[in-house]
Amino acid sequence: MNTPDLGLIKIPVTVITGFLGAGKTTLIRHLMQNPQGKRLAILVNEFGTVGVDGDILKSCADEMCPVENIVELANGCICCTVADDFIPTIEALMAMPQRPDHILIETSGLALPKPLLKAFDWPAIRSRITVDGVIALADAEAVAAGRFAPDVAAVEAQRAADASLDHETPLSEVFEDQILCADLILLSKADLAGEAGLAAAKEVIAAELTRPVPMLPMTDGVIDPRVILGLNAAAEDDLAARPSHHDGEDDHEHDDFDSVVIDLPEVTDPEALTAAIQRLAQEQNILRVKGHVAVAGKPLRLLVQAVGARVRMQYDRPWGANPRRSQLVVIAEHDDIDEPAIRRVLGV
């Protein structure tokens, strides 16, 4: 029996996309814990200069996905820095002494997947790698509430409940491009949405799809990895079926979004911090807050993850040799980033 030349076998890549806070990192942690015998490598594209998501994933590293297989790109949106960052990183992963069996790419919440798929046709990598599938995560509770709805009728129906829906925003275009590029859509936060919310979210998304795409509910990132890995979609060869608002454009801009990094003193009252973050969402239209906080008297880091006014906190691991430094990344649309106001609300 002839043994296949591993150098001729394309490494499958799964692109995991989705809006800010949809649960991409949580899903990847689940895949790391259930790799199905595959040696994984992970490329994390952060928005902002503090690598919170990459740090979370590195804390879960094991023999099937060692720390050196987890790479962070924090120099901007991955779909805008293909030549400078993405291609060299993929080449480095493929050149590792022990080649990964599967690569997971966590895009930033602002990334458009289609320009990234086009990068897989670059001569340096096209014969050695393939896009196994594009997985789009959609926050079922948010979609069911009418956020990022693109058609005028849906916007009008939600106007009384949410004044921000009376006009198109860049967020809706990002959301549409992500689901239109997907091979599989995971409706995250299914437990919060409930059956009625899931049904409503499916209806909203189905109205935008130009081709049949499976939609599955998911809670806390838990789903059978066999559903995610091994789709064999070869998505880089199927671009015509994945329409984008930016088709025909050479590039796109993310000037509509911005982030600031806030250093905090040691926290004595995590509940007060939760309330402050909720105020930011309500008063400053902050989309996302994430980071680690030092709490007085606690040896563990407090991981902070907030999507709008929904705040989750948990102690994840000891500070160890690292300095007890509290930092939060705050992300919002460009016009809503008011750093002095954000600092006032956070008390710094």
C-alpha positions as CSV (number, residue, x, y, z in Angstrom):
1,M,0.0,0.0,0.0
2,N,1.4,3.4,-0.9
3,T,1.5,6.0,1.9
4,P,0.2,9.4,0.8
5,D,2.7,12.2,0.7
6,L,1.6,14.5,3.5
7,G,3.2,17.4,1.7
8,L,0.6,17.0,-1.1
9,I,-2.4,16.9,1.3
10,K,-4.1,20.2,1.8
11,I,-4.5,21.3,5.4
12,P,-8.1,22.1,6.1
13,V,-8.9,25.5,7.6
14,T,-12.2,26.5,9.4
15,V,-13.0,30.2,9.4
16,I,-15.1,31.1,12.4
17,T,-16.7,34.5,11.9
18,G,-19.4,36.4,13.7
19,F,-20.3,39.7,15.3
20,L,-18.7,41.0,18.4
21,G,-19.5,38.8,21.4
22,A,-21.3,36.1,19.4
23,G,-19.2,33.4,21.2
24,K,-16.4,32.5,18.8
25,T,-13.8,32.1,21.5
26,T,-16.1,29.9,23.5
27,L,-16.7,27.7,20.5
28,I,-13.0,27.3,19.8
29,R,-12.3,26.4,23.5
30,H,-14.9,23.6,23.1
31,L,-13.2,22.4,19.9
32,M,-9.8,22.5,21.7
33,Q,-11.2,20.3,24.4
34,N,-12.8,17.9,21.9
35,P,-10.3,17.8,19.0
36,Q,-11.4,14.4,17.6
37,G,-7.8,13.2,17.5
38,K,-6.7,16.2,15.3
39,R,-3.7,18.3,16.1
40,L,-5.0,21.9,15.9
41,A,-3.5,25.3,15.2
42,I,-5.4,28.5,15.9
43,L,-5.0,31.9,14.4
44,V,-6.8,34.7,16.5
45,N,-7.5,38.1,15.0
46,E,-8.1,40.6,17.7
47,F,-9.6,44.1,17.3
48,G,-7.5,46.3,19.6
49,T,-4.0,45.9,21.0
50,V,-4.7,43.7,24.0
51,G,-4.9,40.0,23.1
52,V,-7.7,38.9,25.5
53,D,-9.1,36.1,23.2
54,G,-5.7,34.7,22.4
55,D,-4.8,34.7,26.1
56,I,-8.0,32.8,26.9
57,L,-7.2,30.2,24.3
58,K,-3.6,29.8,25.4
59,S,-4.8,29.0,28.9
60,C,-6.5,25.9,27.4
61,A,-3.5,24.7,25.4
62,D,-2.6,21.0,25.6
63,E,-0.7,18.4,23.6
64,M,-3.3,18.5,20.7
65,C,-3.0,22.3,20.5
66,P,0.2,23.5,22.3
67,V,0.8,27.2,23.0
68,E,3.1,27.6,20.1
69,N,0.2,26.6,17.8
70,I,-1.9,29.6,18.9
71,V,-1.0,32.7,17.0
72,E,-2.5,36.2,17.6
73,L,-2.7,38.9,14.9
74,A,-3.4,42.2,16.5
75,N,-2.2,44.6,13.7
76,G,-5.7,45.2,12.3
77,C,-8.6,43.4,10.6
78,I,-7.3,40.2,9.1
79,C,-9.1,40.8,5.8
80,C,-7.3,44.1,5.5
81,T,-3.8,42.8,6.3
82,V,-3.6,39.7,4.2
83,A,-0.2,40.2,2.6
84,D,1.5,41.6,5.7
85,D,0.1,39.3,8.4
86,F,-2.1,36.5,7.2
87,I,-0.1,34.8,4.5
88,P,3.2,34.8,6.5
89,T,1.4,33.4,9.5
90,I,-0.2,30.6,7.6
91,E,3.1,29.7,6.0
92,A,4.7,29.6,9.4
93,L,2.0,27.3,10.7
94,M,2.4,24.9,7.7
95,A,6.2,24.9,8.2
96,M,6.1,23.8,11.9
97,P,8.0,20.6,12.7
98,Q,4.8,18.9,13.5
99,R,2.3,20.0,11.0
100,P,-1.2,20.8,12.2
101,D,-4.1,18.5,11.0
102,H,-6.6,21.4,11.1
103,I,-6.3,25.2,11.4
104,L,-9.0,27.3,13.1
105,I,-9.2,31.0,12.3
106,E,-11.1,33.2,14.7
107,T,-11.7,36.5,12.8
108,S,-12.4,39.7,14.6
109,G,-16.0,40.7,15.0
110,L,-15.5,43.3,12.3
111,A,-13.9,41.1,9.6
112,L,-15.6,40.4,6.3
113,P,-14.9,36.8,5.4
114,K,-15.0,37.0,1.6
115,P,-11.7,39.0,1.2
116,L,-10.1,36.4,3.5
117,L,-11.3,33.5,1.4
118,K,-9.8,35.3,-1.7
119,A,-6.4,35.1,0.1
120,F,-6.5,31.3,-0.2
121,D,-5.9,31.7,-3.9
122,W,-2.5,33.3,-3.3
123,P,0.2,31.2,-5.1
124,A,2.3,30.8,-1.9
125,I,-0.5,28.7,-0.2
126,R,-3.2,27.7,-2.6
127,S,-1.8,24.2,-3.3
128,R,-1.3,23.4,0.4
129,I,-4.4,24.6,2.2
130,T,-8.1,24.7,1.7
131,V,-11.1,26.3,3.5
132,D,-12.9,23.3,5.0
133,G,-15.8,25.7,5.9
134,V,-16.9,29.1,7.0
135,I,-18.8,29.0,10.3
136,A,-20.9,32.1,11.1
137,L,-22.0,32.7,14.7
138,A,-25.1,34.8,15.2
139,D,-26.4,35.8,18.6
140,A,-29.9,34.4,18.5
141,E,-31.2,36.7,21.2
142,A,-29.9,39.8,19.4
143,V,-31.1,38.7,15.9
144,A,-34.5,37.8,17.3
145,A,-34.7,41.3,18.8
146,G,-34.3,42.8,15.3
147,R,-30.7,44.1,15.6
148,F,-28.8,44.4,12.3
149,A,-31.9,43.7,10.3
150,P,-31.2,44.9,6.7
151,D,-34.6,45.2,5.1
152,V,-36.7,48.3,5.5
153,A,-39.8,46.5,6.7
154,A,-38.0,44.9,9.6
155,V,-36.4,48.1,10.5
156,E,-39.7,49.9,10.5
157,A,-41.3,47.1,12.7
158,Q,-38.6,47.6,15.3
159,R,-38.5,51.4,15.2
160,A,-40.8,51.8,18.2
161,A,-38.7,49.5,20.4
162,D,-35.2,50.6,19.2
163,A,-34.7,54.0,17.7
164,S,-31.2,53.0,16.4
165,L,-33.0,50.8,13.8
166,D,-34.4,53.7,11.8
167,H,-31.4,53.8,9.5
168,E,-28.8,51.4,8.0
169,T,-25.6,51.0,10.0
170,P,-22.2,49.5,9.2
171,L,-23.0,46.8,11.7
172,S,-25.8,45.4,9.6
173,E,-23.6,45.1,6.5
174,V,-20.9,43.3,8.5
175,F,-23.6,40.9,9.8
176,E,-25.0,40.2,6.4
177,D,-21.6,39.6,4.8
178,Q,-20.8,37.1,7.5
179,I,-24.0,35.0,7.1
180,L,-24.0,35.2,3.3
181,C,-20.5,33.7,3.2
182,A,-21.2,30.9,5.7
183,D,-21.4,27.1,5.1
184,L,-23.0,26.7,8.5
185,I,-24.7,29.2,10.9
186,L,-24.7,28.6,14.6
187,L,-27.3,30.4,16.6
188,S,-25.5,31.1,19.8
189,K,-27.0,32.0,23.2
190,A,-29.8,29.7,22.3
191,D,-30.7,29.3,26.0
192,L,-31.3,33.1,26.3
193,A,-33.3,33.3,23.1
194,G,-35.7,30.4,23.9
195,E,-37.7,28.5,21.3
196,A,-39.6,31.5,20.1
197,G,-36.4,33.6,19.8
198,L,-34.6,30.9,17.9
199,A,-37.5,30.6,15.4
200,A,-37.5,34.4,15.0
201,A,-33.8,34.5,14.4
202,K,-33.9,31.8,11.8
203,E,-36.7,33.6,10.0
204,V,-34.6,36.9,9.9
205,I,-31.5,35.1,8.7
206,A,-33.3,32.9,6.1
207,A,-34.8,36.0,4.5
208,E,-31.3,37.2,3.7
209,L,-29.7,34.0,2.5
210,T,-29.3,33.4,-1.2
211,R,-28.7,29.7,-0.9
212,P,-29.7,27.0,1.7
213,V,-27.4,27.1,4.7
214,P,-28.0,24.9,7.8
215,M,-28.7,26.8,11.0
216,L,-28.2,25.1,14.4
217,P,-28.8,26.3,17.9
218,M,-25.8,26.4,20.3
219,T,-25.4,27.3,24.0
220,D,-22.0,28.0,25.7
221,G,-20.1,26.9,22.6
222,V,-21.1,23.3,23.0
223,I,-21.8,21.4,19.7
224,D,-20.6,18.1,18.2
225,P,-17.2,18.9,16.6
226,R,-18.0,16.5,13.8
227,V,-20.6,19.1,12.7
228,I,-18.0,21.8,12.5
229,L,-14.9,20.0,11.2
230,G,-14.8,18.1,8.0
231,L,-17.3,20.0,5.8
232,N,-15.0,19.8,2.8
233,A,-16.6,23.0,1.4
234,A,-13.5,24.2,-0.5
235,A,-15.0,27.6,0.1
236,E,-12.1,29.4,-1.8
237,D,-13.4,27.8,-5.0
238,D,-17.0,28.8,-4.4
239,L,-16.8,32.6,-4.0
240,A,-19.5,33.4,-6.6
241,A,-22.1,31.8,-4.4
242,R,-21.1,34.0,-1.5
243,P,-22.3,37.6,-2.3
244,S,-20.9,40.6,-0.4
245,H,-21.7,44.2,0.0
246,H,-18.1,44.9,-1.0
247,D,-18.0,42.8,-4.2
248,G,-16.1,44.8,-6.8
249,E,-14.2,46.8,-4.3
250,D,-10.5,46.3,-3.8
251,D,-10.7,46.8,-0.1
252,H,-12.9,48.2,2.7
253,E,-12.5,50.4,5.7
254,H,-13.3,49.9,9.3
255,D,-13.2,53.6,10.2
256,D,-16.7,53.3,11.6
257,F,-15.3,51.3,14.6
258,D,-12.7,52.2,17.2
259,S,-11.3,50.8,20.5
260,V,-9.6,52.2,23.5
261,V,-7.6,50.3,26.2
262,I,-8.4,51.4,29.8
263,D,-6.1,50.6,32.7
264,L,-7.9,50.2,36.0
265,P,-6.7,50.2,39.6
266,E,-7.3,47.0,41.6
267,V,-11.0,46.5,41.9
268,T,-12.7,46.1,45.3
269,D,-16.3,45.7,44.1
270,P,-16.9,43.6,40.9
271,E,-20.6,44.4,41.0
272,A,-19.9,48.1,40.8
273,L,-17.7,47.4,37.8
274,T,-20.6,45.4,36.2
275,A,-22.9,48.4,36.8
276,A,-20.4,50.8,35.2
277,I,-20.0,48.6,32.1
278,Q,-23.8,48.5,31.8
279,R,-23.9,52.3,32.0
280,L,-21.3,52.4,29.1
281,A,-23.7,50.4,27.0
282,Q,-26.7,52.5,27.8
283,E,-25.1,56.0,27.8
284,Q,-22.1,55.6,25.4
285,N,-23.5,53.0,23.0
286,I,-20.5,50.7,23.8
287,L,-20.7,47.5,21.8
288,R,-18.1,45.3,23.6
289,V,-15.9,45.3,26.6
290,K,-13.4,42.6,27.4
291,G,-10.3,42.2,29.5
292,H,-8.8,41.0,32.8
293,V,-9.2,42.7,36.2
294,A,-7.3,42.3,39.5
295,V,-9.7,42.0,42.4
296,A,-8.5,42.9,45.9
297,G,-7.9,39.8,48.0
298,K,-8.3,37.4,45.0
299,P,-5.3,35.5,43.6
300,L,-7.2,34.7,40.3
301,R,-7.7,37.0,37.4
302,L,-11.3,38.2,36.8
303,L,-12.2,37.7,33.1
304,V,-14.6,40.3,31.9
305,Q,-16.7,39.8,28.8
306,A,-19.5,42.2,27.9
307,V,-21.8,42.5,24.9
308,G,-23.7,45.7,25.2
309,A,-25.3,45.7,28.7
310,R,-24.9,41.9,29.1
311,V,-21.9,41.4,31.3
312,R,-20.3,38.1,32.2
313,M,-17.4,37.7,34.7
314,Q,-15.5,34.7,35.9
315,Y,-12.2,34.0,37.7
316,D,-10.1,32.1,35.1
317,R,-6.6,31.5,36.4
318,P,-3.9,32.8,38.8
319,W,-1.9,35.8,37.8
320,G,1.2,33.8,38.4
321,A,4.4,35.6,37.4
322,N,2.4,38.2,35.4
323,P,1.9,41.6,37.0
324,R,-1.6,42.1,38.5
325,R,-2.6,44.6,35.8
326,S,-6.3,45.4,35.1
327,Q,-7.0,46.3,31.5
328,L,-10.2,46.6,29.5
329,V,-10.6,46.9,25.8
330,V,-13.7,49.0,24.9
331,I,-15.1,48.8,21.4
332,A,-17.7,51.0,19.8
333,E,-18.6,52.7,16.6
334,H,-16.2,55.5,15.9
335,D,-18.5,58.4,16.7
336,D,-19.4,56.8,20.1
337,I,-15.8,56.5,21.4
338,D,-15.4,59.2,23.9
339,E,-12.4,58.2,26.0
340,P,-12.8,60.8,28.7
341,A,-16.5,59.9,29.2
342,I,-15.6,56.2,29.3
343,R,-13.0,56.8,31.9
344,R,-15.4,58.9,34.0
345,V,-17.9,56.1,34.0
346,L,-15.3,53.5,35.0
347,G,-14.0,55.9,37.7
348,V,-10.4,56.3,36.3
